Amino acid sequence: MEWDFISASLINLAINLSYTVIALFVAVSALIIIDKKLLKGVDIQNELKQNNLAVAIFASAILIFVALIICFGLKS
């Protein structure tokens, strides 16, 4: 392989990783703000211990959202 191809690939990887980190930071910050504003009276950990299905679906949706950000951030 040529050195130009390898360096271009590494630069592209660095750009995608930085985009992913920035997108995750923004998304997690937004989720924290939404959690503090809209879900003041809901303790997610306690509700999960009480087998609340709606909270479990909400928590899994958040995890899928974060996984999608990582997936699309590393896609080239």
C-alpha positions as CSV (number, residue, x, y, z in Angstrom):
1,M,0.0,0.0,0.0
2,E,1.1,3.5,-0.6
3,W,1.8,5.9,2.3
4,D,-0.6,8.5,0.9
5,F,-3.5,6.0,1.2
6,I,-2.6,5.1,4.8
7,S,-2.2,8.7,5.9
8,A,-5.5,9.6,4.3
9,S,-7.2,6.7,6.0
10,L,-5.8,7.7,9.4
11,I,-6.9,11.3,8.9
12,N,-10.4,10.1,8.0
13,L,-10.5,7.9,11.0
14,A,-9.4,10.8,13.3
15,I,-12.1,13.0,11.8
16,N,-14.8,10.4,12.3
17,L,-13.7,9.7,15.9
18,S,-13.7,13.4,16.8
19,Y,-17.1,13.8,15.2
20,T,-18.4,10.8,17.2
21,V,-17.0,12.1,20.5
22,I,-18.5,15.5,19.9
23,A,-21.9,14.0,18.9
24,L,-21.9,11.8,22.0
25,F,-21.0,14.8,24.3
26,V,-23.9,16.8,22.8
27,A,-26.3,13.9,23.0
28,V,-25.5,13.0,26.5
29,S,-25.7,16.7,27.6
30,A,-29.1,17.0,26.0
31,L,-30.3,13.8,27.7
32,I,-29.1,15.1,31.0
33,I,-30.9,18.4,30.5
34,I,-34.1,16.6,29.4
35,D,-33.8,14.3,32.4
36,K,-33.5,17.1,34.9
37,K,-36.2,19.3,33.3
38,L,-38.9,16.7,32.3
39,L,-38.3,13.8,34.6
40,K,-37.9,15.5,37.9
41,G,-40.0,13.0,40.0
42,V,-38.9,9.8,38.2
43,D,-36.0,7.8,39.7
44,I,-35.1,5.5,36.8
45,Q,-33.0,3.1,38.9
46,N,-35.7,2.7,41.5
47,E,-38.4,2.2,38.8
48,L,-36.2,-0.5,37.1
49,K,-35.9,-2.3,40.4
50,Q,-39.7,-2.3,40.7
51,N,-40.0,-3.9,37.2
52,N,-41.6,-0.9,35.5
53,L,-41.8,-1.8,31.8
54,A,-42.2,1.7,30.5
55,V,-39.1,3.0,32.2
56,A,-37.2,-0.1,30.9
57,I,-38.3,0.7,27.4
58,F,-37.3,4.4,27.8
59,A,-33.8,3.4,29.2
60,S,-33.2,1.0,26.4
61,A,-34.3,3.6,23.8
62,I,-31.6,5.9,25.3
63,L,-29.0,3.2,24.9
64,I,-30.0,2.5,21.3
65,F,-29.8,6.2,20.6
66,V,-26.2,6.3,21.9
67,A,-25.3,3.2,19.9
68,L,-26.7,4.8,16.7
69,I,-24.6,7.9,17.3
70,I,-21.5,5.7,17.6
71,C,-22.4,3.6,14.6
72,F,-23.0,6.6,12.2
73,G,-20.0,8.4,13.6
74,L,-17.6,5.6,12.7
75,K,-19.2,4.9,9.3
76,S,-17.1,6.2,6.5
